[in-house]
Amino acid sequence: MSAFARLLFGRRARLRWIHLILGGALAMPYVLVGSVVIGPATGSTDVFGSLPLQLASFGVGLPLAAVTSLFPLTRPLESAAVRWLCGVEADRLALTPARTRGEKGRTAAWFTLHLGFGGIIAGMSLALPPFAAMLIVLPVLAELRGDRLGLPEVLDHTWVLALAPVAGAASLVALAGCAAGCGAVLARWAPPLLGPTPRERLAAAEARAADLAVRNRLARELHDSVGHALSAVTLQASAARRVLDSDPEFVREALAAIEDTTRRTVGELDAVLGVLREGDAPGTAPAPTLAADLDGLLRRTRAGGQRVSATVDADAEALPPLLSREAYRIVQEGLSNALKHAGERAAVELRIAVTGGDLEITVENPVDGPAPSRAGGGHGLRGIADRARLLGGTATAGPTATRTWRLHVTLPMTGPL
């Protein structure tokens, strides 16, 4: 019983009732226009004094409502009302103006349905409650006045007065049932009529994919830039602490490298955060490239005591800008990965070469202790794989038979650049 009461008088039913009343209010101007047509056509001067003429005016007004619903903003306004009052999820509704003929046609069908049901329920809501209240209090009034209130003879019976309150309450329940039913019908038909078309769903999916790509790019940039800087600074500070008393010159070099690393990282972080802005602010540091920043990266890495040998058999200046930027990040993450897996002052070998139209990057370092069992590594190696894939290349990483960790990346010099 409580479930039935919630179905008819619960919060959702009340909100949908309000939605229907709004539809009835929107229908009133069209009904008035319809009455102007029906009055002269039937020779009647009192259209609203006749229920058939009222219904005829209503029937004439609905097609006019369908025509005016072709206004582009009708769909987003109706979708917003359906979302808040009918309890339909936002992702099942289109919140953009109707543009194509099909979208406008479905919007017109919905608007007509809303105003049609709304006009009926609004009319019932105006007429039935006073009538029901009269039936409910009829026995009391008849008893107080001591007469039958001028009822027709067929109704001038005691049993009629006894059943009048029941009939009044039943009419109110019937009104609530009609409102709940019409509200449920509108909620059921809202997604097919106001929902996004396949074209709009595709556009929304592309927008979400673009947003996800930006987020992934931001995550990769932050991980590669800040993560490498933290690893390098930690190593440099640790090395400086160990030789603080015995090798002051090395300490000065390590501190200078820490200062340079942090300064550059702040600039790179500002450039990365520019992805979240509408546009890069003036003075934003440019993204580092293999041509301009490889020497500095190697110098800062070596300042922490890491022995890095680099062989570059490629003209970095001739690389496409995008390839140069992504190659720098790959080398940066490869060296950062070596800092994690290599032993104390272990040798790291970096090779960069152009082979058969591809840029090949290889980073090898000995593994201190048990070699990692999963070639995929952590977020950094997944970021390298993502960068390589987006450029049409490949990336492999994992331990070798000689107990070294090897990262090998192949990037095409031409292709999706």
C-alpha positions in Angstrom: 0.0 0.0 0.0 2.8 2.4 0.9 4.5 1.7 -2.5 1.2 2.5 -4.3 1.0 5.7 -2.3 4.5 6.7 -3.2 3.8 5.9 -6.9 0.8 8.4 -6.8 2.0 11.0 -4.3 5.7 10.5 -3.9 8.3 13.2 -4.6 8.9 12.0 -8.2 5.2 11.9 -8.9 4.8 15.4 -7.5 7.7 16.7 -9.7 6.2 15.1 -12.8 2.9 16.6 -11.9 4.5 20.0 -11.8 6.1 19.3 -15.2 2.6 18.5 -16.6 1.1 21.7 -15.1 3.9 23.6 -16.8 2.9 22.0 -20.0 -0.7 23.0 -19.5 0.4 26.6 -18.8 2.4 26.6 -22.0 -0.6 25.2 -23.9 -2.9 28.1 -22.8 -1.8 30.7 -25.4 -2.3 28.1 -28.2 -5.8 27.2 -26.8 -6.7 30.9 -26.8 -5.6 31.2 -30.5 -7.6 28.0 -31.2 -10.7 29.6 -29.6 -10.4 32.5 -31.9 -10.6 30.1 -34.8 -13.3 27.9 -33.4 -15.6 30.7 -32.2 -16.3 32.2 -35.7 -16.3 28.8 -37.3 -19.1 27.5 -35.1 -20.9 30.9 -34.6 -20.4 30.6 -30.9 -19.7 33.7 -28.7 -18.9 31.6 -25.6 -16.3 29.0 -26.6 -15.2 28.3 -23.0 -18.7 27.7 -21.9 -18.8 24.5 -23.9 -16.6 21.5 -23.2 -16.7 20.3 -26.9 -15.7 23.7 -28.1 -12.9 23.9 -25.5 -11.6 20.5 -26.7 -11.8 21.7 -30.3 -9.8 24.8 -29.5 -7.3 22.6 -27.8 -7.1 20.5 -30.9 -6.5 23.5 -33.1 -3.8 24.9 -30.7 -1.6 21.8 -30.6 -0.5 21.9 -34.3 0.4 25.5 -33.7 2.5 24.5 -30.7 4.3 21.9 -32.9 5.2 24.6 -35.4 6.6 27.0 -32.8 8.6 24.2 -31.2 10.9 24.3 -34.3 12.7 27.2 -32.5 16.2 25.8 -31.9 16.3 26.4 -28.1 13.2 24.4 -27.5 15.1 21.1 -27.2 17.7 22.2 -24.6 15.0 24.0 -22.5 12.7 21.0 -22.6 15.6 18.6 -21.9 16.6 20.7 -18.8 13.0 20.5 -17.5 12.8 16.8 -18.1 16.1 16.2 -16.4 15.1 18.1 -13.2 11.4 17.3 -13.0 11.0 13.9 -14.6 14.1 12.2 -13.2 15.7 11.3 -16.6 19.5 11.0 -16.6 21.3 13.9 -18.3 23.3 11.6 -20.6 20.1 10.3 -22.2 19.1 13.8 -23.2 20.4 16.2 -25.7 21.2 19.6 -24.3 22.1 21.3 -27.6 19.7 23.0 -30.0 18.0 20.9 -32.6 19.7 21.5 -36.0 18.7 18.8 -38.5 15.2 18.1 -39.8 15.0 14.8 -37.8 16.0 16.5 -34.6 13.4 19.2 -35.1 10.7 16.7 -35.9 11.3 14.7 -32.8 11.4 17.9 -30.7 8.1 19.0 -32.2 6.6 15.6 -31.4 7.8 15.8 -27.8 6.6 19.4 -27.4 3.1 18.5 -28.7 3.0 15.4 -26.4 4.1 17.5 -23.4 1.5 20.3 -24.0 -1.2 17.8 -24.9 -0.9 15.7 -21.7 -0.1 18.9 -19.7 -3.3 20.6 -20.9 -5.4 17.6 -20.0 -3.9 17.2 -16.5 -3.9 20.9 -15.8 -7.6 21.1 -16.8 -8.4 18.1 -14.5 -6.3 19.6 -11.7 -8.4 22.8 -11.9 -11.8 21.1 -12.2 -11.6 17.9 -10.1 -10.3 19.1 -6.7 -13.2 21.6 -6.1 -15.7 19.0 -7.3 -14.2 16.3 -5.1 -14.1 18.7 -2.1 -17.8 19.4 -2.6 -18.6 15.7 -2.7 -16.6 15.1 0.5 -18.3 17.8 2.5 -21.8 17.3 0.9 -23.2 15.1 3.8 -22.1 17.7 6.4 -23.6 20.6 4.5 -26.9 18.7 4.0 -27.0 17.9 7.7 -26.3 21.5 8.8 -28.9 23.0 6.4 -31.5 20.3 7.0 -32.3 19.9 3.4 -31.0 18.2 0.3 -29.3 21.3 -1.1 -31.5 21.2 -4.2 -30.1 18.0 -5.5 -31.8 16.3 -8.4 -34.5 13.9 -7.4 -32.6 10.9 -8.5 -29.7 11.9 -6.2 -31.9 13.0 -3.4 -31.3 9.9 -1.4 -29.5 9.1 1.9 -27.3 6.5 0.3 -26.1 9.1 -2.3 -25.0 11.4 0.5 -23.3 8.5 2.2 -21.3 7.6 -0.9 -20.5 11.2 -1.9 -17.3 11.4 0.2 -16.1 8.1 -1.2 -16.7 9.3 -4.8 -14.8 12.6 -4.0 -11.8 10.7 -2.6 -11.9 8.3 -5.5 -11.9 11.2 -8.0 -8.8 12.7 -6.3 -7.0 9.3 -6.5 -8.0 9.0 -10.1 -6.6 12.4 -10.8 -3.3 11.4 -9.1 -3.3 8.2 -11.1 -3.8 10.0 -14.4 -1.0 12.5 -13.5 1.4 9.7 -12.5 0.6 7.7 -15.7 1.0 10.7 -18.0 4.3 11.6 -16.2 5.6 8.1 -16.6 4.7 8.2 -20.3 6.6 11.5 -20.8 9.6 10.2 -18.9 9.5 7.0 -21.0 9.4 8.9 -24.3 11.8 11.7 -23.4 15.0 9.9 -24.4 13.8 8.7 -27.8 12.4 12.2 -28.7 14.8 14.5 -26.9 17.9 12.2 -26.7 21.0 12.7 -28.8 21.2 11.4 -32.3 24.0 9.0 -33.4 25.8 11.9 -34.9 25.6 13.8 -31.6 26.7 10.7 -29.6 29.7 10.3 -31.9 30.6 14.0 -31.5 30.3 13.6 -27.7 32.4 10.5 -27.8 35.1 12.3 -29.8 35.0 15.2 -27.4 35.5 12.8 -24.4 38.3 11.0 -26.3 40.0 14.4 -26.9 39.6 15.3 -23.3 41.0 12.0 -22.2 43.9 12.4 -24.6 44.7 15.8 -23.0 44.5 14.3 -19.5 46.8 11.4 -20.5 49.2 13.8 -22.1 49.3 15.9 -19.0 49.8 12.8 -16.8 52.7 11.6 -19.0 54.3 15.1 -19.1 54.1 15.4 -15.3 55.4 11.9 -14.7 58.3 12.3 -17.1 59.3 15.8 -16.1 58.7 15.9 -12.4 59.3 12.2 -11.8 62.7 12.4 -13.5 63.6 15.6 -11.7 62.8 14.1 -8.3 64.8 11.0 -9.0 67.8 13.0 -10.2 67.7 15.4 -7.4 67.4 12.6 -4.8 70.4 10.9 -6.3 72.4 14.1 -6.5 71.6 15.0 -2.9 72.4 11.5 -1.7 75.8 11.5 -3.5 76.6 15.0 -2.2 75.8 14.0 1.4 78.1 11.0 1.3 81.2 13.0 0.1 80.3 16.2 2.0 83.6 16.2 3.9 85.9 14.5 1.5 85.0 16.0 -1.9 83.7 19.6 -1.6 84.2 20.2 -5.3 81.8 17.3 -6.1 79.3 18.7 -3.6 79.4 22.1 -5.3 78.8 20.4 -8.6 75.9 18.4 -7.2 74.3 21.4 -5.6 74.6 23.3 -8.9 73.0 20.4 -10.7 70.1 20.3 -8.2 69.6 24.0 -8.7 69.6 23.7 -12.5 67.3 20.6 -12.4 64.7 22.3 -10.2 64.8 25.5 -12.1 64.2 23.7 -15.4 61.6 21.5 -13.9 59.6 24.5 -12.7 59.7 25.9 -16.3 58.6 22.5 -17.7 55.9 22.2 -15.1 54.5 25.6 -16.1 54.5 24.5 -19.8 52.7 21.3 -18.9 50.1 23.1 -16.9 49.5 25.3 -19.9 47.7 22.3 -21.3 44.9 23.1 -18.8 44.7 26.7 -19.8 42.9 28.2 -22.8 46.2 29.2 -24.2 49.9 29.3 -23.1 50.7 32.5 -21.2 53.4 34.7 -22.6 56.8 33.7 -21.4 55.8 30.0 -20.8 58.9 27.8 -21.2 59.0 25.8 -24.4 58.9 22.0 -24.2 62.4 20.5 -24.2 63.7 18.8 -27.3 66.3 16.3 -28.1 68.3 18.8 -30.1 68.4 21.6 -27.5 68.3 19.8 -24.2 69.9 16.4 -24.4 73.3 17.6 -23.2 71.8 19.3 -20.2 69.8 16.2 -19.3 73.0 14.0 -19.5 74.9 16.6 -17.4 72.3 16.7 -14.7 72.0 12.9 -14.6 75.8 12.5 -14.3 76.0 15.1 -11.5 74.4 12.5 -9.2 77.3 10.1 -9.7 75.6 8.1 -12.4 77.9 7.0 -15.2 76.1 7.6 -18.4 77.7 7.0 -21.8 75.8 8.4 -24.8 76.3 7.6 -28.4 74.3 9.8 -30.8 74.4 8.8 -34.5 71.7 11.2 -35.6 71.4 14.8 -36.6 69.1 16.0 -33.8 68.7 19.4 -35.4 67.1 17.7 -38.5 64.4 15.9 -36.5 60.8 17.0 -36.8 59.9 19.2 -33.8 57.2 16.7 -32.5 59.6 13.8 -32.9 62.4 15.7 -31.1 60.1 16.6 -28.2 58.8 13.1 -27.7 62.2 11.5 -28.2 63.5 13.8 -25.4 60.8 12.6 -23.0 61.5 9.0 -23.9 65.2 9.4 -23.2 64.4 11.3 -20.0 62.1 8.5 -18.7 64.6 5.8 -19.9 67.4 7.4 -17.8 65.0 7.9 -14.8 64.1 4.2 -15.1 67.8 3.4 -15.1 68.2 5.3 -11.8 65.7 3.0 -10.2 67.1 -0.3 -11.4 70.8 0.3 -11.7 73.2 -0.3 -8.8 75.3 2.3 -7.1 77.3 4.3 -9.7 76.4 1.6 -12.3 77.1 2.4 -16.0 74.2 3.3 -18.2 74.5 3.2 -21.9 72.4 5.4 -24.2 72.3 5.0 -27.9 70.4 7.2 -30.3 70.7 6.4 -34.0 68.8 6.7 -37.3 68.4 3.3 -39.0 66.5 2.7 -42.2 64.3 5.8 -41.8 63.6 5.2 -38.1 64.9 6.9 -35.0 66.1 4.2 -32.5 66.6 4.9 -28.8 68.2 2.3 -26.6 68.9 2.5 -22.9 70.7 -0.3 -21.1 71.8 -0.6 -17.5 72.8 -3.5 -15.2 70.1 -4.7 -12.8 71.0 -4.6 -9.1 69.3 -7.5 -7.4 66.4 -9.6 -8.8 65.3 -8.3 -12.2 61.8 -7.0 -12.5 59.5 -9.8 -13.7 57.1 -7.6 -15.7 58.4 -6.0 -18.8 55.6 -3.5 -18.8 57.1 -1.8 -15.8 55.2 1.1 -14.1 53.6 4.2 -15.3 56.7 5.6 -16.9 57.2 2.6 -19.3 53.5 2.6 -20.1 53.9 6.3 -21.0 56.9 5.5 -23.2 54.8 2.8 -25.0 51.9 5.3 -25.4 54.2 8.0 -26.9 55.8 5.5 -29.3 52.4 4.1 -30.4 51.0 7.6 -31.0 54.0 8.3 -33.3 53.5 5.0 -35.1 56.5 3.3 -33.5 57.2 0.5 -31.0 58.7 0.2 -27.6 60.0 -2.8 -25.7 61.4 -3.0 -22.3 62.6 -5.8 -20.0 65.5 -7.8 -18.6 68.0 -9.5 -20.9 69.9 -12.8 -20.5 73.0 -10.9 -19.4 71.2 -9.4 -16.4 70.8 -6.0 -17.9 67.6 -4.0 -18.3 67.1 -2.9 -21.9 64.7 -0.3 -23.3 64.4 -0.1 -27.0 62.2 2.4 -28.9 61.7 2.7 -32.6 60.1 5.9 -34.0 59.5 6.5 -37.7 61.0 9.6 -39.1 57.9 10.0 -41.3 54.3 9.1 -40.7 51.9 10.4 -38.1 54.1 13.4 -37.2 
